[in-house]
Amino acid sequence: MGWGSAYSLFNTVADALIEADASDEVKEKALTKVIAALQADDWDTELDSLQSYLKDPAIVRAFATNGVVWD
C-alpha cells in the first residue's frame, strides 16, 4: 500500500514556495528532491499533486525529472 498522505505534504511545500515567490530554479531543485524522497517512501498519489500544478512549468519539470508526467 502506498503513501497517500504525501499529497498533502508535497502540496504544502509547493504552495509555500509559490507564496514565497521562489524562483523557478529554486522550486524545481527543491521539489525534485522532495518528490524523490516521497517516492522512496512509496508515495502513490504523485499524479494528484502534479494535476494541481500543471500551470507551473518548474513544478512540472520537477515531477518529470522523477518520472512522473501528465498525459
Secondary structure, DSSP 8 states (H G I E B T S, - for coil): --BTTHHHHHHHHHHHHHHTT--HHHHHHHHHHHHHHHHHTTB--HHHHHHHTTT-HHHHHHHHHTT----
